[in-house]
Protein backbone atom coordinates (compact mmCIF):
# COMPACT_ATOMS: atom_id res chain seq x y z
CA UNK A 1 0.00 0.00 0.00
CA UNK A 2 2.81 2.40 0.92
CA UNK A 3 4.58 1.57 -2.33
CA UNK A 4 1.42 2.34 -4.30
CA UNK A 5 1.02 5.67 -2.50
CA UNK A 6 4.69 6.45 -3.13
CA UNK A 7 4.30 5.67 -6.83
CA UNK A 8 1.14 7.77 -6.97
CA UNK A 9 3.02 10.66 -5.40
CA UNK A 10 5.83 10.28 -7.94
CA UNK A 11 3.31 10.37 -10.79
CA UNK A 12 1.78 13.55 -9.40
CA UNK A 13 5.23 15.07 -9.07
CA UNK A 14 6.12 14.23 -12.67
CA UNK A 15 2.83 15.67 -13.89
CA UNK A 16 3.38 18.86 -11.90
CA UNK A 17 6.91 19.19 -13.30
CA UNK A 18 5.66 18.59 -16.84
CA UNK A 19 3.01 21.27 -16.39
CA UNK A 20 5.62 23.75 -15.10
CA UNK A 21 8.00 23.04 -17.98
CA UNK A 22 5.16 23.36 -20.47
CA UNK A 23 4.15 26.66 -18.89
CA UNK A 24 7.65 28.12 -19.12
CA UNK A 25 8.20 26.88 -22.68
CA UNK A 26 4.88 28.27 -23.82
CA UNK A 27 5.61 31.64 -22.23
CA UNK A 28 9.08 31.76 -23.77
CA UNK A 29 7.60 30.91 -27.17
CA UNK A 30 5.08 33.73 -26.91
CA UNK A 31 7.71 36.24 -25.81
CA UNK A 32 10.24 35.09 -28.40
CA UNK A 33 7.66 35.49 -31.12
CA UNK A 34 6.86 39.07 -30.14
CA UNK A 35 10.49 40.03 -29.52
CA UNK A 36 11.94 38.47 -32.67
CA UNK A 37 9.48 40.37 -34.80
CA UNK A 38 10.49 43.68 -33.24
CA UNK A 39 6.97 44.36 -32.01
CA UNK A 40 5.49 46.05 -28.98
CA UNK A 41 2.86 43.84 -27.34
CA UNK A 42 0.65 45.07 -24.50
CA UNK A 43 -1.47 42.80 -22.28
CA UNK A 44 -3.84 43.80 -19.51
CA UNK A 45 -5.87 41.93 -16.92
CA UNK A 46 -8.11 43.12 -14.12
CA UNK A 47 -11.52 42.72 -12.48
CA UNK A 48 -14.79 44.58 -12.04
CA UNK A 49 -16.69 43.66 -8.86
CA UNK A 50 -20.35 44.52 -8.36
CA UNK A 51 -23.07 43.48 -5.90
CA UNK A 52 -26.62 42.49 -6.87
CA UNK A 53 -29.71 41.90 -4.80
CA UNK A 54 -31.65 38.68 -5.23
CA UNK A 55 -33.85 40.57 -7.71
CA UNK A 56 -30.87 41.65 -9.82
CA UNK A 57 -30.80 45.28 -8.69
CA UNK A 58 -27.29 46.77 -8.62
CA UNK A 59 -26.41 47.80 -5.06
CA UNK A 60 -24.19 50.64 -3.93
CA UNK A 61 -21.45 49.48 -1.60
CA UNK A 62 -18.09 50.13 -0.05
CA UNK A 63 -15.87 47.91 2.12
CA UNK A 64 -16.65 47.80 5.84
CA UNK A 65 -13.78 45.41 6.50
CA UNK A 66 -10.95 47.96 6.74
CA UNK A 67 -8.23 49.20 4.36
CA UNK A 68 -6.79 47.30 1.42
CA UNK A 69 -3.59 45.29 1.64
CA UNK A 70 -1.72 47.39 -0.91
CA UNK A 71 1.88 48.30 -0.01
CA UNK A 72 2.44 51.80 1.32
CA UNK A 73 4.50 52.83 -1.73
CA UNK A 74 1.41 52.64 -3.95
CA UNK A 75 0.11 56.13 -4.69
CA UNK A 76 -3.42 57.03 -3.65
CA UNK A 77 -5.87 59.89 -3.94
CA UNK A 78 -6.49 60.55 -0.27
CA UNK A 79 -7.71 64.12 -0.17
CA UNK A 80 -11.51 64.16 -0.03
CA UNK A 81 -11.62 67.54 -1.80
CA UNK A 82 -9.81 66.01 -4.78
CA UNK A 83 -12.21 63.07 -4.90
CA UNK A 84 -15.32 65.22 -4.75
CA UNK A 85 -14.28 67.20 -7.80
CA UNK A 86 -14.48 64.05 -9.88
CA UNK A 87 -16.39 60.83 -10.27
CA UNK A 88 -19.98 61.28 -11.53
CA UNK A 89 -22.57 59.33 -9.57
CA UNK A 90 -20.26 58.64 -6.62
CA UNK A 91 -20.99 59.33 -2.95
CA UNK A 92 -18.32 59.92 -0.33
CA UNK A 93 -17.63 59.40 3.35
CA UNK A 94 -14.53 59.56 5.54
CA UNK A 95 -12.07 56.84 6.41
CA UNK A 96 -13.03 55.39 9.76
CA UNK A 97 -9.42 55.29 10.96
CA UNK A 98 -7.66 58.32 9.46
CA UNK A 99 -10.55 60.69 8.78
CA UNK A 100 -9.26 61.17 5.23
CA UNK A 101 -10.84 60.34 1.91
CA UNK A 102 -9.88 57.32 -0.16
CA UNK A 103 -11.21 54.37 -2.10
CA UNK A 104 -12.73 52.79 1.00
CA UNK A 105 -14.80 55.92 1.61
CA UNK A 106 -16.51 55.99 -1.81
CA UNK A 107 -19.97 54.46 -2.11
CA UNK A 108 -20.48 53.21 -5.69
CA UNK A 109 -21.84 50.24 -7.64
CA UNK A 110 -18.61 48.93 -9.21
CA UNK A 111 -15.09 48.53 -7.88
CA UNK A 112 -12.36 48.23 -10.50
CA UNK A 113 -9.70 46.05 -8.89
CA UNK A 114 -6.09 45.58 -9.91
CA UNK A 115 -5.94 46.20 -13.63
CA UNK A 116 -2.29 45.84 -14.65
CA UNK A 117 -0.71 46.65 -18.03
CA UNK A 118 2.24 44.53 -19.20
CA UNK A 119 4.66 45.52 -21.98
CA UNK A 120 6.67 43.10 -24.15
CA UNK A 121 9.43 44.38 -26.43
CA UNK A 122 12.83 43.28 -27.74
CA UNK A 123 14.31 46.76 -27.36
CA UNK A 124 13.97 49.86 -25.26
CA UNK A 125 11.02 52.02 -26.24
CA UNK A 126 9.36 55.21 -25.07
CA UNK A 127 5.57 55.44 -25.16
CA UNK A 128 2.86 57.60 -23.65
CA UNK A 129 0.10 55.77 -21.77
CA UNK A 130 -3.29 56.99 -20.65
CA UNK A 131 -6.42 55.12 -19.47
CA UNK A 132 -9.68 57.06 -19.39
CA UNK A 133 -12.33 56.41 -16.74
CA UNK A 134 -15.17 58.83 -17.55
CA UNK A 135 -17.69 57.19 -15.21
CA UNK A 136 -15.46 56.64 -12.23
CA UNK A 137 -12.40 57.65 -10.27
CA UNK A 138 -8.92 56.13 -10.18
CA UNK A 139 -7.96 55.87 -6.52
CA UNK A 140 -4.67 53.93 -6.40
CA UNK A 141 -1.81 53.50 -8.87
CA UNK A 142 1.88 52.74 -9.34
CA UNK A 143 4.25 53.95 -10.71
CA UNK A 144 3.66 57.67 -10.21
CA UNK A 145 1.29 59.24 -12.74
CA UNK A 146 1.23 62.67 -14.30
CA UNK A 147 -2.51 63.06 -13.71
CA UNK A 148 -5.46 61.08 -12.32
CA UNK A 149 -8.21 63.32 -13.63
CA UNK A 150 -10.85 61.54 -15.73
CA UNK A 151 -8.74 58.40 -15.63
CA UNK A 152 -4.98 58.10 -15.29
CA UNK A 153 -2.19 59.56 -17.44
CA UNK A 154 1.31 58.22 -16.84
CA UNK A 155 2.81 60.55 -19.42
CA UNK A 156 6.10 59.19 -20.73
CA UNK A 157 6.79 55.54 -19.96
CA UNK A 158 10.13 53.94 -20.83
CA UNK A 159 10.06 50.19 -21.53
CA UNK A 160 13.42 48.68 -20.54
CA UNK A 161 13.77 44.96 -21.40
CA UNK A 162 16.88 43.28 -20.07
CA UNK A 163 17.13 45.63 -17.11
CA UNK A 164 16.86 44.12 -13.63
CA UNK A 165 15.84 47.01 -11.36
CA UNK A 166 15.15 46.72 -7.64
CA UNK A 167 11.38 46.90 -7.44
CA UNK A 168 9.96 48.34 -4.22
CA UNK A 169 8.98 45.69 -1.69
CA UNK A 170 7.83 45.65 1.91
CA UNK A 171 8.06 42.86 4.47
CA UNK A 172 4.30 42.40 4.85
CA UNK A 173 2.55 40.05 2.43
CA UNK A 174 0.33 41.66 -0.20
CA UNK A 175 -1.84 40.64 -3.14
CA UNK A 176 0.09 43.26 -5.11
CA UNK A 177 3.31 41.28 -5.61
CA UNK A 178 2.19 38.14 -7.54
CA UNK A 179 1.47 40.29 -10.61
CA UNK A 180 5.24 40.66 -11.06
CA UNK A 181 5.69 36.96 -11.84
CA UNK A 182 5.59 37.29 -15.64
CA UNK A 183 8.02 37.68 -18.52
CA UNK A 184 7.05 41.30 -19.20
CA UNK A 185 9.68 44.01 -19.56
CA UNK A 186 10.18 46.43 -16.65
CA UNK A 187 8.88 49.96 -17.10
CA UNK A 188 10.24 53.26 -15.79
CA UNK A 189 8.13 56.35 -15.17
CA UNK A 190 9.84 59.64 -14.41
CA UNK A 191 7.78 62.35 -16.12
CA UNK A 192 5.18 63.13 -13.47
CA UNK A 193 4.25 66.81 -13.38
CA UNK A 194 6.13 68.67 -10.64
CA UNK A 195 8.01 65.52 -9.60
CA UNK A 196 11.74 65.86 -9.02
CA UNK A 197 12.48 62.57 -7.28
CA UNK A 198 13.95 59.33 -8.55
CA UNK A 199 12.19 57.51 -11.41
CA UNK A 200 9.95 54.64 -10.34
CA UNK A 201 10.36 51.12 -11.78
CA UNK A 202 7.78 48.35 -11.90
CA UNK A 203 6.96 45.21 -13.90
CA UNK A 204 3.67 46.77 -15.01
CA UNK A 205 1.45 49.83 -14.79
CA UNK A 206 -1.06 49.33 -11.99
CA UNK A 207 -4.27 51.20 -11.21
CA UNK A 208 -7.52 50.73 -9.27
CA UNK A 209 -10.71 52.70 -8.92
CA UNK A 210 -14.44 52.88 -8.32
CA UNK A 211 -17.40 53.94 -10.44
CA UNK A 212 -21.13 53.92 -10.92
CA UNK A 213 -22.10 52.61 -14.34
CA UNK A 214 -23.98 49.76 -15.99
CA UNK A 215 -22.22 46.46 -16.61
CA UNK A 216 -23.49 44.18 -19.41
CA UNK A 217 -24.51 41.27 -17.18
CA UNK A 218 -27.55 41.10 -14.92
CA UNK A 219 -27.71 38.33 -12.32
CA UNK A 220 -30.70 37.47 -10.13
CA UNK A 221 -32.06 34.54 -8.15
CA UNK A 222 -35.24 32.72 -9.08
CA UNK A 223 -38.21 33.20 -6.69
CA UNK A 224 -37.27 30.10 -4.66
CA UNK A 225 -33.56 31.11 -4.57
CA UNK A 226 -32.66 27.71 -6.04
CA UNK A 227 -30.93 29.00 -9.15
CA UNK A 228 -29.45 32.00 -10.94
CA UNK A 229 -30.70 33.82 -14.02
CA UNK A 230 -27.85 35.30 -16.08
CA UNK A 231 -28.90 37.94 -18.62
CA UNK A 232 -26.81 39.77 -21.22
CA UNK A 233 -28.02 43.39 -21.07
CA UNK A 234 -25.31 44.68 -23.41
CA UNK A 235 -25.08 44.81 -27.19
CA UNK A 236 -22.31 42.21 -27.65
CA UNK A 237 -22.18 38.48 -26.95
CA UNK A 238 -20.36 37.73 -23.71
CA UNK A 239 -18.99 34.71 -21.93
CA UNK A 240 -20.19 33.68 -18.47
CA UNK A 241 -17.58 31.45 -16.84
CA UNK A 242 -19.05 29.96 -13.69
CA UNK A 243 -21.28 30.22 -10.65
CA UNK A 244 -19.39 29.68 -7.39
CA UNK A 245 -20.78 29.42 -3.87
CA UNK A 246 -19.13 28.88 -0.51
CA UNK A 247 -20.87 28.43 2.82
CA UNK A 248 -18.55 27.74 5.72
CA UNK A 249 -16.28 24.78 4.99
CA UNK A 250 -18.25 23.67 1.90
CA UNK A 251 -18.27 25.05 -1.63
CA UNK A 252 -19.53 24.21 -5.10
CA UNK A 253 -19.13 25.37 -8.68
CA UNK A 254 -21.33 25.27 -11.78
CA UNK A 255 -19.39 25.78 -15.01
CA UNK A 256 -20.90 28.05 -17.66
CA UNK A 257 -17.93 28.62 -19.95
CA UNK A 258 -19.51 26.80 -22.88
CA UNK A 259 -22.28 29.42 -23.01
CA UNK A 260 -21.76 32.27 -25.45
CA UNK A 261 -24.58 34.52 -24.24
CA UNK A 262 -26.07 36.69 -26.98
CA UNK A 263 -27.52 40.14 -26.19
CA UNK A 264 -31.09 40.31 -24.95
CA UNK A 265 -33.47 41.82 -27.54
CA UNK A 266 -34.76 45.32 -26.85
CA UNK A 267 -38.28 43.86 -26.75
CA UNK A 268 -38.07 40.26 -25.46
CA UNK A 269 -40.71 37.93 -26.91
CA UNK A 270 -43.54 36.76 -24.63
CA UNK A 271 -43.09 33.58 -22.63
CA UNK A 272 -41.09 32.36 -19.63
CA UNK A 273 -38.29 34.74 -18.65
CA UNK A 274 -35.70 31.98 -18.53
CA UNK A 275 -36.50 31.02 -22.12
CA UNK A 276 -36.07 34.54 -23.54
CA UNK A 277 -33.09 35.14 -25.85
CA UNK A 278 -30.07 36.56 -24.05
CA UNK A 279 -31.01 34.83 -20.82
CA UNK A 280 -29.62 31.65 -19.25
CA UNK A 281 -30.33 29.74 -16.05
CA UNK A 282 -28.12 27.70 -13.75
CA UNK A 283 -29.00 25.93 -10.53
CA UNK A 284 -27.03 26.92 -7.46
CA UNK A 285 -24.04 24.58 -7.09
CA UNK A 286 -24.21 21.51 -4.91
CA UNK A 287 -21.89 22.08 -1.96
CA UNK A 288 -19.10 19.72 -1.00
CA UNK A 289 -15.34 19.71 -0.50
CA UNK A 290 -14.22 23.35 -0.79
CA UNK A 291 -10.70 22.54 -1.98
CA UNK A 292 -12.05 20.42 -4.84
CA UNK A 293 -14.49 23.17 -5.84
CA UNK A 294 -11.70 25.77 -5.88
CA UNK A 295 -9.50 23.54 -8.05
CA UNK A 296 -12.34 23.02 -10.52
CA UNK A 297 -13.15 26.73 -10.62
CA UNK A 298 -9.50 27.69 -11.08
CA UNK A 299 -9.02 25.25 -13.94
CA UNK A 300 -12.09 26.62 -15.69
CA UNK A 301 -10.97 30.23 -15.25
CA UNK A 302 -7.43 29.36 -16.34
CA UNK A 303 -8.72 27.81 -19.57
CA UNK A 304 -10.89 30.80 -20.40
CA UNK A 305 -8.16 33.37 -19.67
CA UNK A 306 -5.72 31.52 -21.93
CA UNK A 307 -8.32 31.38 -24.69
CA UNK A 308 -8.87 35.12 -24.29
CA UNK A 309 -5.21 35.70 -25.19
CA UNK A 310 -3.33 36.12 -21.91
CA UNK A 311 0.07 34.46 -21.61
CA UNK A 312 0.31 31.48 -19.22
CA UNK A 313 2.37 33.30 -16.60
CA UNK A 314 -0.02 36.24 -16.72
CA UNK A 315 -2.89 33.85 -16.03
CA UNK A 316 -1.06 32.29 -13.08
CA UNK A 317 -0.24 35.76 -11.74
CA UNK A 318 -3.89 36.75 -11.93
CA UNK A 319 -5.04 33.58 -10.18
CA UNK A 320 -2.42 34.04 -7.45
CA UNK A 321 -3.55 37.63 -6.95
CA UNK A 322 -7.24 36.85 -6.58
CA UNK A 323 -7.36 33.28 -5.27
CA UNK A 324 -8.26 34.26 -1.69
CA UNK A 325 -10.89 36.82 -2.65
CA UNK A 326 -12.56 35.01 -5.55
CA UNK A 327 -13.30 31.89 -3.54
CA UNK A 328 -14.32 33.35 -0.19
CA UNK A 329 -17.73 33.07 1.51
CA UNK A 330 -20.75 33.89 -0.66
CA UNK A 331 -22.49 33.29 -4.00
CA UNK A 332 -21.06 34.89 -7.13
CA UNK A 333 -21.01 34.71 -10.91
CA UNK A 334 -17.84 35.23 -12.98
CA UNK A 335 -17.83 36.34 -16.61
CA UNK A 336 -15.54 37.90 -19.20
CA UNK A 337 -16.29 41.52 -20.00
CA UNK A 338 -16.59 41.96 -23.79
CA UNK A 339 -13.65 43.87 -25.28
CA UNK A 340 -15.99 46.55 -26.60
CA UNK A 341 -17.31 47.17 -23.08
CA UNK A 342 -13.78 47.32 -21.67
CA UNK A 343 -12.73 49.86 -24.30
CA UNK A 344 -15.83 51.94 -23.61
CA UNK A 345 -15.49 51.97 -19.81
CA UNK A 346 -11.67 52.24 -19.80
CA UNK A 347 -10.49 53.72 -23.13
CA UNK A 348 -6.77 52.96 -23.48
CA UNK A 349 -4.41 55.28 -25.39
CA UNK A 350 -0.82 54.20 -26.10
CA UNK A 351 1.39 56.19 -28.47
CA UNK A 352 3.05 54.81 -30.55
CA UNK A 353 0.35 52.17 -30.83
CA UNK A 354 1.32 48.55 -29.99
CA UNK A 355 1.30 45.87 -32.69
CA UNK A 356 -0.98 43.83 -30.40
CA UNK A 357 -3.15 44.75 -27.43
CA UNK A 358 -4.98 42.15 -25.32
CA UNK A 359 -7.36 43.33 -22.59
CA UNK A 360 -9.07 40.73 -20.38
CA UNK A 361 -11.27 41.95 -17.56
CA UNK A 362 -13.12 39.47 -15.38
CA UNK A 363 -16.52 40.55 -14.11
CA UNK A 364 -17.55 39.32 -10.68
CA UNK A 365 -21.13 39.72 -9.46
CA UNK A 366 -21.74 39.09 -5.76
CA UNK A 367 -25.33 38.04 -5.02
CA UNK A 368 -27.03 38.98 -1.76
CA UNK A 369 -28.88 35.75 -1.00
CA UNK A 370 -31.81 35.51 1.43
CA UNK A 371 -29.62 33.36 3.69
CA UNK A 372 -26.85 35.96 3.78
CA UNK A 373 -29.32 38.73 4.52
CA UNK A 374 -30.81 36.70 7.37
CA UNK A 375 -27.38 35.91 8.85
CA UNK A 376 -26.37 39.56 8.81
CA UNK A 377 -29.65 40.71 10.32
CA UNK A 378 -29.23 38.14 13.09
CA UNK A 379 -25.70 39.40 13.68
CA UNK A 380 -26.89 43.02 13.87
CA UNK A 381 -29.47 41.99 16.45
CA UNK A 382 -26.76 40.21 18.42
CA UNK A 383 -24.63 43.36 18.60
CA UNK A 384 -27.15 44.89 21.01
CA UNK A 385 -27.14 41.88 23.35
CA UNK A 386 -26.21 42.35 27.02
CA UNK A 387 -24.25 39.08 26.86
CA UNK A 388 -20.66 39.73 25.82
CA UNK A 389 -20.27 36.30 24.18
CA UNK A 390 -23.31 36.99 21.98
CA UNK A 391 -21.93 40.40 20.97
CA UNK A 392 -18.53 38.90 20.12
CA UNK A 393 -20.14 36.13 18.07
CA UNK A 394 -22.23 38.72 16.22
CA UNK A 395 -19.14 40.78 15.42
CA UNK A 396 -17.36 37.68 14.14
CA UNK A 397 -20.35 36.85 11.92
CA UNK A 398 -20.34 40.34 10.40
CA UNK A 399 -16.60 40.23 9.76
CA UNK A 400 -17.00 36.84 8.06
CA UNK A 401 -19.04 38.56 5.35
CA UNK A 402 -16.15 41.01 4.90
CA UNK A 403 -16.46 43.89 2.52
CA UNK A 404 -19.82 42.68 1.19
CA UNK A 405 -21.59 43.20 4.52
CA UNK A 406 -22.43 46.84 3.81
CA UNK A 407 -24.56 46.35 0.67
CA UNK A 408 -26.48 43.67 2.53
CA UNK A 409 -27.06 46.04 5.44
CA UNK A 410 -28.19 48.82 3.12
CA UNK A 411 -30.54 46.50 1.27
CA UNK A 412 -32.01 45.26 4.54
CA UNK A 413 -32.49 48.86 5.65
CA UNK A 414 -34.36 49.69 2.44
CA UNK A 415 -36.70 46.72 2.85
CA UNK A 416 -37.34 46.79 6.61
CA UNK A 417 -40.40 48.52 8.08
CA UNK A 418 -39.58 47.61 11.69
CA UNK A 419 -38.42 50.80 13.50
CA UNK A 420 -36.24 48.87 15.93
CA UNK A 421 -34.51 46.90 13.16
CA UNK A 422 -34.01 50.05 11.10
CA UNK A 423 -32.49 51.80 14.10
CA UNK A 424 -29.98 48.99 14.63
CA UNK A 425 -29.07 48.89 10.93
CA UNK A 426 -28.57 52.65 10.80
CA UNK A 427 -26.35 52.50 13.88
CA UNK A 428 -24.08 49.87 12.30
CA UNK A 429 -23.86 51.79 9.01
CA UNK A 430 -23.20 55.11 10.75
CA UNK A 431 -20.43 53.48 12.77
CA UNK A 432 -18.76 52.78 9.42
CA UNK A 433 -19.10 56.34 8.10
SULHU-V424602 format. One record per residue. N is the residue number from 0. SS is DSSP state (H for helix, E for strand, C for the rest). Layout:
# SULHU-V424602
N:SS ; N:SS
This chain:
# SULHU-V424602
0:C ; 1:H ; 2:H ; 3:H ; 4:H ; 5:H ; 6:H ; 7:H ; 8:H ; 9:H ; 10:H ; 11:H ; 12:H ; 13:H ; 14:H ; 15:H ; 16:H ; 17:H ; 18:H ; 19:H ; 20:H ; 21:H ; 22:H ; 23:H ; 24:H ; 25:H ; 26:H ; 27:H ; 28:H ; 29:H ; 30:H ; 31:H ; 32:H ; 33:H ; 34:H ; 35:H ; 36:C ; 37:C ; 38:C ; 39:C ; 40:E ; 41:E ; 42:E ; 43:E ; 44:E ; 45:E ; 46:E ; 47:E ; 48:E ; 49:E ; 50:E ; 51:E ; 52:C ; 53:C ; 54:C ; 55:C ; 56:C ; 57:E ; 58:C ; 59:C ; 60:E ; 61:C ; 62:C ; 63:C ; 64:C ; 65:C ; 66:C ; 67:C ; 68:C ; 69:C ; 70:C ; 71:C ; 72:C ; 73:C ; 74:E ; 75:E ; 76:C ; 77:C ; 78:C ; 79:H ; 80:H ; 81:H ; 82:H ; 83:H ; 84:C ; 85:C ; 86:C ; 87:C ; 88:C ; 89:C ; 90:E ; 91:E ; 92:C ; 93:C ; 94:C ; 95:C ; 96:C ; 97:C ; 98:C ; 99:C ; 100:C ; 101:C ; 102:H ; 103:H ; 104:H ; 105:E ; 106:E ; 107:E ; 108:C ; 109:E ; 110:E ; 111:E ; 112:E ; 113:E ; 114:E ; 115:E ; 116:E ; 117:E ; 118:E ; 119:E ; 120:C ; 121:C ; 122:C ; 123:C ; 124:E ; 125:E ; 126:E ; 127:E ; 128:E ; 129:E ; 130:E ; 131:E ; 132:C ; 133:C ; 134:C ; 135:E ; 136:E ; 137:E ; 138:E ; 139:E ; 140:E ; 141:E ; 142:C ; 143:C ; 144:C ; 145:C ; 146:E ; 147:C ; 148:C ; 149:C ; 150:E ; 151:E ; 152:E ; 153:E ; 154:E ; 155:E ; 156:E ; 157:E ; 158:E ; 159:E ; 160:C ; 161:C ; 162:C ; 163:C ; 164:C ; 165:C ; 166:C ; 167:C ; 168:C ; 169:C ; 170:C ; 171:C ; 172:C ; 173:C ; 174:C ; 175:C ; 176:H ; 177:H ; 178:H ; 179:H ; 180:C ; 181:C ; 182:C ; 183:C ; 184:C ; 185:E ; 186:E ; 187:E ; 188:E ; 189:C ; 190:C ; 191:C ; 192:C ; 193:C ; 194:C ; 195:C ; 196:C ; 197:C ; 198:C ; 199:E ; 200:E ; 201:E ; 202:C ; 203:C ; 204:E ; 205:E ; 206:E ; 207:E ; 208:E ; 209:E ; 210:E ; 211:C ; 212:C ; 213:C ; 214:C ; 215:C ; 216:E ; 217:E ; 218:E ; 219:E ; 220:E ; 221:C ; 222:C ; 223:C ; 224:C ; 225:C ; 226:E ; 227:E ; 228:E ; 229:E ; 230:E ; 231:E ; 232:C ; 233:C ; 234:C ; 235:C ; 236:C ; 237:E ; 238:E ; 239:E ; 240:E ; 241:E ; 242:E ; 243:E ; 244:E ; 245:E ; 246:E ; 247:C ; 248:C ; 249:E ; 250:E ; 251:E ; 252:E ; 253:E ; 254:E ; 255:C ; 256:C ; 257:C ; 258:C ; 259:E ; 260:E ; 261:C ; 262:C ; 263:C ; 264:C ; 265:C ; 266:C ; 267:C ; 268:C ; 269:C ; 270:C ; 271:C ; 272:H ; 273:H ; 274:H ; 275:C ; 276:C ; 277:C ; 278:E ; 279:E ; 280:E ; 281:E ; 282:E ; 283:C ; 284:C ; 285:C ; 286:C ; 287:E ; 288:E ; 289:H ; 290:H ; 291:H ; 292:H ; 293:H ; 294:H ; 295:H ; 296:H ; 297:H ; 298:H ; 299:H ; 300:H ; 301:H ; 302:H ; 303:H ; 304:H ; 305:H ; 306:H ; 307:C ; 308:C ; 309:C ; 310:C ; 311:H ; 312:H ; 313:H ; 314:H ; 315:H ; 316:H ; 317:H ; 318:H ; 319:H ; 320:H ; 321:H ; 322:H ; 323:H ; 324:H ; 325:H ; 326:C ; 327:C ; 328:C ; 329:E ; 330:E ; 331:E ; 332:E ; 333:E ; 334:E ; 335:E ; 336:C ; 337:C ; 338:H ; 339:H ; 340:H ; 341:H ; 342:H ; 343:H ; 344:H ; 345:C ; 346:C ; 347:E ; 348:E ; 349:E ; 350:E ; 351:C ; 352:C ; 353:C ; 354:C ; 355:E ; 356:E ; 357:E ; 358:E ; 359:E ; 360:E ; 361:E ; 362:E ; 363:E ; 364:E ; 365:E ; 366:E ; 367:C ; 368:C ; 369:H ; 370:H ; 371:H ; 372:H ; 373:H ; 374:H ; 375:H ; 376:H ; 377:H ; 378:H ; 379:H ; 380:H ; 381:H ; 382:H ; 383:C ; 384:C ; 385:C ; 386:C ; 387:H ; 388:H ; 389:H ; 390:H ; 391:H ; 392:H ; 393:H ; 394:H ; 395:H ; 396:H ; 397:H ; 398:H ; 399:H ; 400:C ; 401:H ; 402:H ; 403:H ; 404:H ; 405:H ; 406:H ; 407:H ; 408:H ; 409:H ; 410:H ; 411:H ; 412:H ; 413:H ; 414:H ; 415:C ; 416:C ; 417:C ; 418:H ; 419:H ; 420:H ; 421:H ; 422:H ; 423:H ; 424:H ; 425:H ; 426:H ; 427:H ; 428:H ; 429:H ; 430:H ; 431:C ; 432:C
